[in-house]
Amino acid sequence: MEERRIERRQKVLKAGKIVHSGQNCLYDCRVRDMTAHGARLRVEHGWQVPRNFNFIDTMRAKIQRPARVVWRAEEEVGIAFEDAA
């Protein structure tokens, strides 16, 4: 499989949240690896994660970042941050 990422992801294990529908719906997730441009999230029922949402890294001051799903696989989703430079 051809690598298409701009930079190599760093392995991490931290908590996150997926927020959508005007803050009304939250999914807890685990961040498995991350860069400034995206991340791989482990989330139960990954097929329920909406295409566009806000991601919260709960370890970093609960800042929300707009994100979109770029791939799905069972209980994982790959996301791209929409505000990445």
PyMOL Python script that loads the backbone (N, CA, C, O; Angstrom):
from pymol import cmd

cmd.read_pdbstr("""\
ATOM      1  N   MET A   1       0.836  -1.181   0.000  1.00  0.00           N
ATOM      2  CA  MET A   1       0.000   0.000   0.000  1.00  0.00           C
ATOM      3  C   MET A   1       0.883   1.247   0.000  1.00  0.00           C
ATOM      4  O   MET A   1       1.837   1.343   0.772  1.00  0.00           O
ATOM      5  N   GLU A   2       0.566   2.169  -0.847  1.00  0.00           N
ATOM      6  CA  GLU A   2       1.357   3.387  -0.989  1.00  0.00           C
ATOM      7  C   GLU A   2       1.073   4.362   0.156  1.00  0.00           C
ATOM      8  O   GLU A   2      -0.084   4.615   0.494  1.00  0.00           O
ATOM      9  N   GLU A   3       2.119   4.895   0.735  1.00  0.00           N
ATOM     10  CA  GLU A   3       1.997   5.872   1.820  1.00  0.00           C
ATOM     11  C   GLU A   3       1.664   7.236   1.216  1.00  0.00           C
ATOM     12  O   GLU A   3       2.394   7.727   0.355  1.00  0.00           O
ATOM     13  N   ARG A   4       0.568   7.849   1.664  1.00  0.00           N
ATOM     14  CA  ARG A   4       0.150   9.132   1.108  1.00  0.00           C
ATOM     15  C   ARG A   4       0.183  10.257   2.131  1.00  0.00           C
ATOM     16  O   ARG A   4      -0.165  11.392   1.807  1.00  0.00           O
ATOM     17  N   ARG A   5       0.587   9.969   3.339  1.00  0.00           N
ATOM     18  CA  ARG A   5       0.632  11.008   4.366  1.00  0.00           C
ATOM     19  C   ARG A   5       1.770  11.980   4.099  1.00  0.00           C
ATOM     20  O   ARG A   5       2.807  11.617   3.543  1.00  0.00           O
ATOM     21  N   ILE A   6       1.551  13.220   4.509  1.00  0.00           N
ATOM     22  CA  ILE A   6       2.566  14.256   4.360  1.00  0.00           C
ATOM     23  C   ILE A   6       3.717  14.012   5.324  1.00  0.00           C
ATOM     24  O   ILE A   6       4.876  14.250   4.984  1.00  0.00           O
ATOM     25  N   GLU A   7       3.405  13.542   6.514  1.00  0.00           N
ATOM     26  CA  GLU A   7       4.433  13.273   7.520  1.00  0.00           C
ATOM     27  C   GLU A   7       4.107  11.981   8.263  1.00  0.00           C
ATOM     28  O   GLU A   7       2.951  11.562   8.313  1.00  0.00           O
ATOM     29  N   ARG A   8       5.107  11.368   8.827  1.00  0.00           N
ATOM     30  CA  ARG A   8       4.934  10.115   9.562  1.00  0.00           C
ATOM     31  C   ARG A   8       4.191  10.373  10.868  1.00  0.00           C
ATOM     32  O   ARG A   8       4.519  11.305  11.602  1.00  0.00           O
ATOM     33  N   ARG A   9       3.190   9.546  11.154  1.00  0.00           N
ATOM     34  CA  ARG A   9       2.430   9.698  12.384  1.00  0.00           C
ATOM     35  C   ARG A   9       3.214   9.195  13.581  1.00  0.00           C
ATOM     36  O   ARG A   9       3.960   8.220  13.488  1.00  0.00           O
ATOM     37  N   GLN A  10       3.035   9.874  14.708  1.00  0.00           N
ATOM     38  CA  GLN A  10       3.670   9.454  15.947  1.00  0.00           C
ATOM     39  C   GLN A  10       2.677   8.616  16.733  1.00  0.00           C
ATOM     40  O   GLN A  10       1.513   8.986  16.882  1.00  0.00           O
ATOM     41  N   LYS A  11       3.152   7.479  17.234  1.00  0.00           N
ATOM     42  CA  LYS A  11       2.304   6.609  18.054  1.00  0.00           C
ATOM     43  C   LYS A  11       1.995   7.324  19.359  1.00  0.00           C
ATOM     44  O   LYS A  11       2.891   7.863  20.008  1.00  0.00           O
ATOM     45  N   VAL A  12       0.734   7.325  19.735  1.00  0.00           N
ATOM     46  CA  VAL A  12       0.293   7.904  21.000  1.00  0.00           C
ATOM     47  C   VAL A  12      -0.816   7.028  21.563  1.00  0.00           C
ATOM     48  O   VAL A  12      -1.370   6.188  20.854  1.00  0.00           O
ATOM     49  N   LEU A  13      -1.126   7.215  22.788  1.00  0.00           N
ATOM     50  CA  LEU A  13      -2.276   6.558  23.395  1.00  0.00           C
ATOM     51  C   LEU A  13      -2.888   7.561  24.355  1.00  0.00           C
ATOM     52  O   LEU A  13      -2.483   7.674  25.512  1.00  0.00           O
ATOM     53  N   LYS A  14      -3.875   8.284  23.844  1.00  0.00           N
ATOM     54  CA  LYS A  14      -4.537   9.281  24.665  1.00  0.00           C
ATOM     55  C   LYS A  14      -6.019   9.299  24.348  1.00  0.00           C
ATOM     56  O   LYS A  14      -6.470   8.721  23.359  1.00  0.00           O
ATOM     57  N   ALA A  15      -6.756   9.967  25.197  1.00  0.00           N
ATOM     58  CA  ALA A  15      -8.205  10.020  25.039  1.00  0.00           C
ATOM     59  C   ALA A  15      -8.606  11.209  24.180  1.00  0.00           C
ATOM     60  O   ALA A  15      -7.924  12.233  24.137  1.00  0.00           O
ATOM     61  N   GLY A  16      -9.724  11.041  23.502  1.00  0.00           N
ATOM     62  CA  GLY A  16     -10.282  12.117  22.701  1.00  0.00           C
ATOM     63  C   GLY A  16     -11.789  12.019  22.684  1.00  0.00           C
ATOM     64  O   GLY A  16     -12.376  11.071  23.206  1.00  0.00           O
ATOM     65  N   LYS A  17     -12.405  13.012  22.076  1.00  0.00           N
ATOM     66  CA  LYS A  17     -13.854  13.025  21.919  1.00  0.00           C
ATOM     67  C   LYS A  17     -14.202  13.494  20.511  1.00  0.00           C
ATOM     68  O   LYS A  17     -13.524  14.341  19.930  1.00  0.00           O
ATOM     69  N   ILE A  18     -15.267  12.922  19.987  1.00  0.00           N
ATOM     70  CA  ILE A  18     -15.817  13.312  18.697  1.00  0.00           C
ATOM     71  C   ILE A  18     -17.130  14.020  18.999  1.00  0.00           C
ATOM     72  O   ILE A  18     -18.014  13.459  19.646  1.00  0.00           O
ATOM     73  N   VAL A  19     -17.251  15.266  18.523  1.00  0.00           N
ATOM     74  CA  VAL A  19     -18.420  16.088  18.806  1.00  0.00           C
ATOM     75  C   VAL A  19     -19.075  16.476  17.485  1.00  0.00           C
ATOM     76  O   VAL A  19     -18.400  16.907  16.550  1.00  0.00           O
ATOM     77  N   HIS A  20     -20.399  16.319  17.418  1.00  0.00           N
ATOM     78  CA  HIS A  20     -21.107  16.809  16.234  1.00  0.00           C
ATOM     79  C   HIS A  20     -22.535  17.167  16.604  1.00  0.00           C
ATOM     80  O   HIS A  20     -22.943  17.018  17.756  1.00  0.00           O
ATOM     81  N   SER A  21     -23.273  17.628  15.648  1.00  0.00           N
ATOM     82  CA  SER A  21     -24.668  18.057  15.843  1.00  0.00           C
ATOM     83  C   SER A  21     -24.771  19.162  16.885  1.00  0.00           C
ATOM     84  O   SER A  21     -25.560  19.071  17.825  1.00  0.00           O
ATOM     85  N   GLY A  22     -23.978  20.191  16.711  1.00  0.00           N
ATOM     86  CA  GLY A  22     -24.064  21.340  17.606  1.00  0.00           C
ATOM     87  C   GLY A  22     -23.793  21.016  19.056  1.00  0.00           C
ATOM     88  O   GLY A  22     -24.492  21.507  19.942  1.00  0.00           O
ATOM     89  N   GLN A  23     -22.789  20.195  19.313  1.00  0.00           N
ATOM     90  CA  GLN A  23     -22.371  19.802  20.659  1.00  0.00           C
ATOM     91  C   GLN A  23     -23.307  18.793  21.306  1.00  0.00           C
ATOM     92  O   GLN A  23     -23.100  18.438  22.467  1.00  0.00           O
ATOM     93  N   ASN A  24     -24.319  18.323  20.606  1.00  0.00           N
ATOM     94  CA  ASN A  24     -25.304  17.424  21.208  1.00  0.00           C
ATOM     95  C   ASN A  24     -24.875  15.969  21.247  1.00  0.00           C
ATOM     96  O   ASN A  24     -25.389  15.212  22.071  1.00  0.00           O
ATOM     97  N   CYS A  25     -23.974  15.556  20.408  1.00  0.00           N
ATOM     98  CA  CYS A  25     -23.600  14.140  20.338  1.00  0.00           C
ATOM     99  C   CYS A  25     -22.099  13.985  20.532  1.00  0.00           C
ATOM    100  O   CYS A  25     -21.305  14.606  19.825  1.00  0.00           O
ATOM    101  N   LEU A  26     -21.719  13.158  21.490  1.00  0.00           N
ATOM    102  CA  LEU A  26     -20.312  12.910  21.801  1.00  0.00           C
ATOM    103  C   LEU A  26     -20.000  11.426  21.673  1.00  0.00           C
ATOM    104  O   LEU A  26     -20.796  10.579  22.078  1.00  0.00           O
ATOM    105  N   TYR A  27     -18.846  11.119  21.112  1.00  0.00           N
ATOM    106  CA  TYR A  27     -18.305   9.762  21.109  1.00  0.00           C
ATOM    107  C   TYR A  27     -16.939   9.827  21.776  1.00  0.00           C
ATOM    108  O   TYR A  27     -16.130  10.695  21.446  1.00  0.00           O
ATOM    109  N   ASP A  28     -16.674   8.928  22.701  1.00  0.00           N
ATOM    110  CA  ASP A  28     -15.335   8.806  23.259  1.00  0.00           C
ATOM    111  C   ASP A  28     -14.488   8.009  22.295  1.00  0.00           C
ATOM    112  O   ASP A  28     -14.988   7.114  21.614  1.00  0.00           O
ATOM    113  N   CYS A  29     -13.206   8.329  22.233  1.00  0.00           N
ATOM    114  CA  CYS A  29     -12.304   7.594  21.352  1.00  0.00           C
ATOM    115  C   CYS A  29     -10.912   7.553  21.966  1.00  0.00           C
ATOM    116  O   CYS A  29     -10.615   8.282  22.912  1.00  0.00           O
ATOM    117  N   ARG A  30     -10.073   6.700  21.421  1.00  0.00           N
ATOM    118  CA  ARG A  30      -8.655   6.618  21.788  1.00  0.00           C
ATOM    119  C   ARG A  30      -7.856   7.013  20.566  1.00  0.00           C
ATOM    120  O   ARG A  30      -8.096   6.516  19.466  1.00  0.00           O
ATOM    121  N   VAL A  31      -6.913   7.901  20.763  1.00  0.00           N
ATOM    122  CA  VAL A  31      -6.034   8.324  19.674  1.00  0.00           C
ATOM    123  C   VAL A  31      -4.866   7.353  19.634  1.00  0.00           C
ATOM    124  O   VAL A  31      -4.148   7.209  20.623  1.00  0.00           O
ATOM    125  N   ARG A  32      -4.668   6.686  18.507  1.00  0.00           N
ATOM    126  CA  ARG A  32      -3.596   5.691  18.361  1.00  0.00           C
ATOM    127  C   ARG A  32      -2.329   6.280  17.753  1.00  0.00           C
ATOM    128  O   ARG A  32      -1.221   5.925  18.153  1.00  0.00           O
ATOM    129  N   ASP A  33      -2.490   7.165  16.803  1.00  0.00           N
ATOM    130  CA  ASP A  33      -1.346   7.902  16.262  1.00  0.00           C
ATOM    131  C   ASP A  33      -1.849   9.216  15.696  1.00  0.00           C
ATOM    132  O   ASP A  33      -3.027   9.365  15.373  1.00  0.00           O
ATOM    133  N   MET A  34      -0.914  10.184  15.580  1.00  0.00           N
ATOM    134  CA  MET A  34      -1.350  11.535  15.247  1.00  0.00           C
ATOM    135  C   MET A  34      -0.224  12.347  14.623  1.00  0.00           C
ATOM    136  O   MET A  34       0.951  12.142  14.927  1.00  0.00           O
ATOM    137  N   THR A  35      -0.604  13.271  13.747  1.00  0.00           N
ATOM    138  CA  THR A  35       0.296  14.300  13.229  1.00  0.00           C
ATOM    139  C   THR A  35      -0.447  15.627  13.319  1.00  0.00           C
ATOM    140  O   THR A  35      -1.563  15.691  13.834  1.00  0.00           O
ATOM    141  N   ALA A  36       0.175  16.674  12.819  1.00  0.00           N
ATOM    142  CA  ALA A  36      -0.502  17.971  12.760  1.00  0.00           C
ATOM    143  C   ALA A  36      -1.641  17.944  11.748  1.00  0.00           C
ATOM    144  O   ALA A  36      -2.532  18.792  11.793  1.00  0.00           O
ATOM    145  N   HIS A  37      -1.617  16.973  10.833  1.00  0.00           N
ATOM    146  CA  HIS A  37      -2.600  16.912   9.744  1.00  0.00           C
ATOM    147  C   HIS A  37      -3.724  15.913   9.948  1.00  0.00           C
ATOM    148  O   HIS A  37      -4.749  16.004   9.273  1.00  0.00           O
ATOM    149  N   GLY A  38      -3.562  14.956  10.865  1.00  0.00           N
ATOM    150  CA  GLY A  38      -4.602  13.950  11.034  1.00  0.00           C
ATOM    151  C   GLY A  38      -4.280  12.974  12.143  1.00  0.00           C
ATOM    152  O   GLY A  38      -3.299  13.130  12.870  1.00  0.00           O
ATOM    153  N   ALA A  39      -5.139  11.949  12.260  1.00  0.00           N
ATOM    154  CA  ALA A  39      -4.970  10.975  13.334  1.00  0.00           C
ATOM    155  C   ALA A  39      -5.695   9.680  12.994  1.00  0.00           C
ATOM    156  O   ALA A  39      -6.556   9.635  12.116  1.00  0.00           O
ATOM    157  N   ARG A  40      -5.321   8.633  13.716  1.00  0.00           N
ATOM    158  CA  ARG A  40      -6.044   7.359  13.666  1.00  0.00           C
ATOM    159  C   ARG A  40      -6.714   7.191  15.014  1.00  0.00           C
ATOM    160  O   ARG A  40      -6.059   7.188  16.056  1.00  0.00           O
ATOM    161  N   LEU A  41      -8.040   7.049  14.979  1.00  0.00           N
ATOM    162  CA  LEU A  41      -8.830   6.965  16.204  1.00  0.00           C
ATOM    163  C   LEU A  41      -9.438   5.579  16.332  1.00  0.00           C
ATOM    164  O   LEU A  41      -9.900   4.997  15.351  1.00  0.00           O
ATOM    165  N   ARG A  42      -9.431   5.069  17.529  1.00  0.00           N
ATOM    166  CA  ARG A  42     -10.138   3.819  17.832  1.00  0.00           C
ATOM    167  C   ARG A  42     -11.426   4.221  18.518  1.00  0.00           C
ATOM    168  O   ARG A  42     -11.413   4.858  19.571  1.00  0.00           O
ATOM    169  N   VAL A  43     -12.532   3.844  17.914  1.00  0.00           N
ATOM    170  CA  VAL A  43     -13.839   4.229  18.433  1.00  0.00           C
ATOM    171  C   VAL A  43     -14.816   3.082  18.206  1.00  0.00           C
ATOM    172  O   VAL A  43     -14.905   2.516  17.116  1.00  0.00           O
ATOM    173  N   GLU A  44     -15.542   2.760  19.265  1.00  0.00           N
ATOM    174  CA  GLU A  44     -16.552   1.722  19.146  1.00  0.00           C
ATOM    175  C   GLU A  44     -17.593   2.181  18.124  1.00  0.00           C
ATOM    176  O   GLU A  44     -18.004   3.341  18.133  1.00  0.00           O
ATOM    177  N   HIS A  45     -18.006   1.297  17.269  1.00  0.00           N
ATOM    178  CA  HIS A  45     -19.002   1.623  16.237  1.00  0.00           C
ATOM    179  C   HIS A  45     -18.503   2.743  15.329  1.00  0.00           C
ATOM    180  O   HIS A  45     -19.194   3.743  15.132  1.00  0.00           O
ATOM    181  N   GLY A  46     -17.312   2.576  14.782  1.00  0.00           N
ATOM    182  CA  GLY A  46     -16.724   3.580  13.903  1.00  0.00           C
ATOM    183  C   GLY A  46     -17.595   3.952  12.724  1.00  0.00           C
ATOM    184  O   GLY A  46     -17.460   5.049  12.181  1.00  0.00           O
ATOM    185  N   TRP A  47     -18.476   3.073  12.320  1.00  0.00           N
ATOM    186  CA  TRP A  47     -19.370   3.361  11.194  1.00  0.00           C
ATOM    187  C   TRP A  47     -20.385   4.441  11.553  1.00  0.00           C
ATOM    188  O   TRP A  47     -21.001   5.018  10.657  1.00  0.00           O
ATOM    189  N   GLN A  48     -20.577   4.730  12.844  1.00  0.00           N
ATOM    190  CA  GLN A  48     -21.523   5.762  13.260  1.00  0.00           C
ATOM    191  C   GLN A  48     -20.905   7.155  13.284  1.00  0.00           C
ATOM    192  O   GLN A  48     -21.625   8.150  13.374  1.00  0.00           O
ATOM    193  N   VAL A  49     -19.600   7.234  13.205  1.00  0.00           N
ATOM    194  CA  VAL A  49     -18.933   8.538  13.246  1.00  0.00           C
ATOM    195  C   VAL A  49     -19.300   9.307  11.974  1.00  0.00           C
ATOM    196  O   VAL A  49     -19.126   8.792  10.870  1.00  0.00           O
ATOM    197  N   PRO A  50     -19.808  10.540  12.123  1.00  0.00           N
ATOM    198  CA  PRO A  50     -20.192  11.314  10.940  1.00  0.00           C
ATOM    199  C   PRO A  50     -18.978  11.713  10.112  1.00  0.00           C
ATOM    200  O   PRO A  50     -17.857  11.738  10.621  1.00  0.00           O
ATOM    201  N   ARG A  51     -19.194  12.018   8.860  1.00  0.00           N
ATOM    202  CA  ARG A  51     -18.090  12.388   7.966  1.00  0.00           C
ATOM    203  C   ARG A  51     -17.358  13.636   8.463  1.00  0.00           C
ATOM    204  O   ARG A  51     -16.129  13.687   8.410  1.00  0.00           O
ATOM    205  N   ASN A  52     -18.078  14.623   8.935  1.00  0.00           N
ATOM    206  CA  ASN A  52     -17.480  15.866   9.440  1.00  0.00           C
ATOM    207  C   ASN A  52     -17.873  16.054  10.899  1.00  0.00           C
ATOM    208  O   ASN A  52     -19.022  15.826  11.275  1.00  0.00           O
ATOM    209  N   PHE A  53     -16.916  16.471  11.716  1.00  0.00           N
ATOM    210  CA  PHE A  53     -17.150  16.645  13.144  1.00  0.00           C
ATOM    211  C   PHE A  53     -16.045  17.495  13.732  1.00  0.00           C
ATOM    212  O   PHE A  53     -15.120  17.897  13.026  1.00  0.00           O
ATOM    213  N   ASN A  54     -16.136  17.770  15.021  1.00  0.00           N
ATOM    214  CA  ASN A  54     -15.058  18.425  15.755  1.00  0.00           C
ATOM    215  C   ASN A  54     -14.389  17.383  16.632  1.00  0.00           C
ATOM    216  O   ASN A  54     -15.058  16.580  17.283  1.00  0.00           O
ATOM    217  N   PHE A  55     -13.065  17.401  16.644  1.00  0.00           N
ATOM    218  CA  PHE A  55     -12.278  16.480  17.459  1.00  0.00           C
ATOM    219  C   PHE A  55     -11.726  17.237  18.653  1.00  0.00           C
ATOM    220  O   PHE A  55     -11.217  18.348  18.511  1.00  0.00           O
ATOM    221  N   ILE A  56     -11.830  16.628  19.843  1.00  0.00           N
ATOM    222  CA  ILE A  56     -11.262  17.212  21.061  1.00  0.00           C
ATOM    223  C   ILE A  56     -10.184  16.281  21.588  1.00  0.00           C
ATOM    224  O   ILE A  56     -10.450  15.117  21.887  1.00  0.00           O
ATOM    225  N   ASP A  57      -8.964  16.799  21.702  1.00  0.00           N
ATOM    226  CA  ASP A  57      -7.872  16.090  22.378  1.00  0.00           C
ATOM    227  C   ASP A  57      -8.002  16.461  23.842  1.00  0.00           C
ATOM    228  O   ASP A  57      -7.630  17.568  24.234  1.00  0.00           O
ATOM    229  N   THR A  58      -8.522  15.557  24.658  1.00  0.00           N
ATOM    230  CA  THR A  58      -8.817  15.888  26.056  1.00  0.00           C
ATOM    231  C   THR A  58      -7.571  16.140  26.889  1.00  0.00           C
ATOM    232  O   THR A  58      -7.671  16.643  28.009  1.00  0.00           O
ATOM    233  N   MET A  59      -6.410  15.803  26.369  1.00  0.00           N
ATOM    234  CA  MET A  59      -5.162  16.051  27.090  1.00  0.00           C
ATOM    235  C   MET A  59      -4.620  17.461  26.830  1.00  0.00           C
ATOM    236  O   MET A  59      -3.718  17.914  27.534  1.00  0.00           O
ATOM    237  N   ARG A  60      -5.160  18.149  25.835  1.00  0.00           N
ATOM    238  CA  ARG A  60      -4.616  19.448  25.444  1.00  0.00           C
ATOM    239  C   ARG A  60      -5.667  20.552  25.533  1.00  0.00           C
ATOM    240  O   ARG A  60      -6.096  21.087  24.510  1.00  0.00           O
ATOM    241  N   ALA A  61      -6.071  20.883  26.720  1.00  0.00           N
ATOM    242  CA  ALA A  61      -6.939  22.033  26.996  1.00  0.00           C
ATOM    243  C   ALA A  61      -8.301  21.963  26.301  1.00  0.00           C
ATOM    244  O   ALA A  61      -8.970  22.985  26.150  1.00  0.00           O
ATOM    245  N   LYS A  62      -8.708  20.783  25.885  1.00  0.00           N
ATOM    246  CA  LYS A  62     -10.035  20.587  25.296  1.00  0.00           C
ATOM    247  C   LYS A  62     -10.313  21.492  24.099  1.00  0.00           C
ATOM    248  O   LYS A  62     -11.447  21.931  23.907  1.00  0.00           O
ATOM    249  N   ILE A  63      -9.307  21.773  23.305  1.00  0.00           N
ATOM    250  CA  ILE A  63      -9.472  22.573  22.098  1.00  0.00           C
ATOM    251  C   ILE A  63     -10.133  21.721  21.019  1.00  0.00           C
ATOM    252  O   ILE A  63      -9.716  20.591  20.766  1.00  0.00           O
ATOM    253  N   GLN A  64     -11.164  22.272  20.389  1.00  0.00           N
ATOM    254  CA  GLN A  64     -11.844  21.552  19.319  1.00  0.00           C
ATOM    255  C   GLN A  64     -11.202  21.883  17.978  1.00  0.00           C
ATOM    256  O   GLN A  64     -10.882  23.035  17.687  1.00  0.00           O
ATOM    257  N   ARG A  65     -11.020  20.831  17.163  1.00  0.00           N
ATOM    258  CA  ARG A  65     -10.489  21.016  15.814  1.00  0.00           C
ATOM    259  C   ARG A  65     -11.452  20.401  14.820  1.00  0.00           C
ATOM    260  O   ARG A  65     -11.867  19.256  15.002  1.00  0.00           O
ATOM    261  N   PRO A  66     -11.824  21.129  13.766  1.00  0.00           N
ATOM    262  CA  PRO A  66     -12.685  20.543  12.747  1.00  0.00           C
ATOM    263  C   PRO A  66     -11.941  19.422  12.025  1.00  0.00           C
ATOM    264  O   PRO A  66     -10.763  19.551  11.694  1.00  0.00           O
ATOM    265  N   ALA A  67     -12.655  18.318  11.788  1.00  0.00           N
ATOM    266  CA  ALA A  67     -12.029  17.151  11.158  1.00  0.00           C
ATOM    267  C   ALA A  67     -13.021  16.463  10.231  1.00  0.00           C
ATOM    268  O   ALA A  67     -14.227  16.706  10.283  1.00  0.00           O
ATOM    269  N   ARG A  68     -12.471  15.588   9.373  1.00  0.00           N
ATOM    270  CA  ARG A  68     -13.317  14.778   8.497  1.00  0.00           C
ATOM    271  C   ARG A  68     -12.744  13.378   8.429  1.00  0.00           C
ATOM    272  O   ARG A  68     -11.533  13.191   8.544  1.00  0.00           O
ATOM    273  N   VAL A  69     -13.604  12.399   8.244  1.00  0.00           N
ATOM    274  CA  VAL A  69     -13.186  11.010   8.118  1.00  0.00           C
ATOM    275  C   VAL A  69     -12.642  10.790   6.705  1.00  0.00           C
ATOM    276  O   VAL A  69     -13.272  11.181   5.723  1.00  0.00           O
ATOM    277  N   VAL A  70     -11.460  10.158   6.612  1.00  0.00           N
ATOM    278  CA  VAL A  70     -10.900   9.829   5.301  1.00  0.00           C
ATOM    279  C   VAL A  70     -10.883   8.331   5.042  1.00  0.00           C
ATOM    280  O   VAL A  70     -10.782   7.906   3.891  1.00  0.00           O
ATOM    281  N   TRP A  71     -10.982   7.520   6.098  1.00  0.00           N
ATOM    282  CA  TRP A  71     -11.141   6.071   5.945  1.00  0.00           C
ATOM    283  C   TRP A  71     -11.767   5.491   7.199  1.00  0.00           C
ATOM    284  O   TRP A  71     -11.719   6.086   8.275  1.00  0.00           O
ATOM    285  N   ARG A  72     -12.364   4.300   7.034  1.00  0.00           N
ATOM    286  CA  ARG A  72     -13.001   3.582   8.150  1.00  0.00           C
ATOM    287  C   ARG A  72     -12.619   2.116   8.066  1.00  0.00           C
ATOM    288  O   ARG A  72     -12.502   1.559   6.974  1.00  0.00           O
ATOM    289  N   ALA A  73     -12.424   1.494   9.218  1.00  0.00           N
ATOM    290  CA  ALA A  73     -12.139   0.059   9.289  1.00  0.00           C
ATOM    291  C   ALA A  73     -12.607  -0.461  10.640  1.00  0.00           C
ATOM    292  O   ALA A  73     -11.937  -0.261  11.653  1.00  0.00           O
ATOM    293  N   GLU A  74     -13.744  -1.121  10.657  1.00  0.00           N
ATOM    294  CA  GLU A  74     -14.332  -1.707  11.863  1.00  0.00           C
ATOM    295  C   GLU A  74     -14.383  -0.712  13.019  1.00  0.00           C
ATOM    296  O   GLU A  74     -15.277   0.135  13.052  1.00  0.00           O
ATOM    297  N   GLU A  75     -13.455  -0.791  13.959  1.00  0.00           N
ATOM    298  CA  GLU A  75     -13.492   0.102  15.124  1.00  0.00           C
ATOM    299  C   GLU A  75     -12.423   1.191  15.074  1.00  0.00           C
ATOM    300  O   GLU A  75     -12.008   1.705  16.113  1.00  0.00           O
ATOM    301  N   GLU A  76     -11.982   1.539  13.875  1.00  0.00           N
ATOM    302  CA  GLU A  76     -11.016   2.621  13.716  1.00  0.00           C
ATOM    303  C   GLU A  76     -11.446   3.533  12.577  1.00  0.00           C
ATOM    304  O   GLU A  76     -12.090   3.108  11.618  1.00  0.00           O
ATOM    305  N   VAL A  77     -11.070   4.800  12.713  1.00  0.00           N
ATOM    306  CA  VAL A  77     -11.272   5.756  11.636  1.00  0.00           C
ATOM    307  C   VAL A  77     -10.011   6.584  11.484  1.00  0.00           C
ATOM    308  O   VAL A  77      -9.348   6.913  12.468  1.00  0.00           O
ATOM    309  N   GLY A  78      -9.691   6.915  10.259  1.00  0.00           N
ATOM    310  CA  GLY A  78      -8.596   7.842   9.966  1.00  0.00           C
ATOM    311  C   GLY A  78      -9.204   9.195   9.692  1.00  0.00           C
ATOM    312  O   GLY A  78     -10.162   9.305   8.927  1.00  0.00           O
ATOM    313  N   ILE A  79      -8.660  10.222  10.305  1.00  0.00           N
ATOM    314  CA  ILE A  79      -9.222  11.556  10.132  1.00  0.00           C
ATOM    315  C   ILE A  79      -8.166  12.530   9.629  1.00  0.00           C
ATOM    316  O   ILE A  79      -6.968  12.349   9.848  1.00  0.00           O
ATOM    317  N   ALA A  80      -8.643  13.568   8.951  1.00  0.00           N
ATOM    318  CA  ALA A  80      -7.797  14.687   8.540  1.00  0.00           C
ATOM    319  C   ALA A  80      -8.344  15.921   9.229  1.00  0.00           C
ATOM    320  O   ALA A  80      -9.555  16.142   9.262  1.00  0.00           O
ATOM    321  N   PHE A  81      -7.447  16.723   9.779  1.00  0.00           N
ATOM    322  CA  PHE A  81      -7.861  17.972  10.401  1.00  0.00           C
ATOM    323  C   PHE A  81      -8.068  19.023   9.319  1.00  0.00           C
ATOM    324  O   PHE A  81      -7.212  19.215   8.456  1.00  0.00           O
ATOM    325  N   GLU A  82      -9.200  19.695   9.369  1.00  0.00           N
ATOM    326  CA  GLU A  82      -9.531  20.702   8.363  1.00  0.00           C
ATOM    327  C   GLU A  82      -8.767  22.006   8.569  1.00  0.00           C
ATOM    328  O   GLU A  82      -8.654  22.815   7.648  1.00  0.00           O
ATOM    329  N   ASP A  83      -8.245  22.208   9.771  1.00  0.00           N
ATOM    330  CA  ASP A  83      -7.514  23.451  10.046  1.00  0.00           C
ATOM    331  C   ASP A  83      -5.998  23.275   9.961  1.00  0.00           C
ATOM    332  O   ASP A  83      -5.252  24.168  10.361  1.00  0.00           O
ATOM    333  N   ALA A  84      -5.535  22.135   9.445  1.00  0.00           N
ATOM    334  CA  ALA A  84      -4.085  21.883   9.343  1.00  0.00           C
ATOM    335  C   ALA A  84      -3.476  22.780   8.277  1.00  0.00           C
ATOM    336  O   ALA A  84      -4.071  23.010   7.224  1.00  0.00           O
ATOM    337  N   ALA A  85      -2.295  23.278   8.563  1.00  0.00           N
ATOM    338  CA  ALA A  85      -1.612  24.156   7.626  1.00  0.00           C
ATOM    339  C   ALA A  85      -1.065  23.373   6.443  1.00  0.00           C
ATOM    340  O   ALA A  85      -0.455  23.954   5.546  1.00  0.00           O
TER     341      ALA A  85
END
""", "prot")
cmd.dss("prot")
cmd.show_as("cartoon", "prot")
cmd.util.cbc("prot")
cmd.orient("prot")
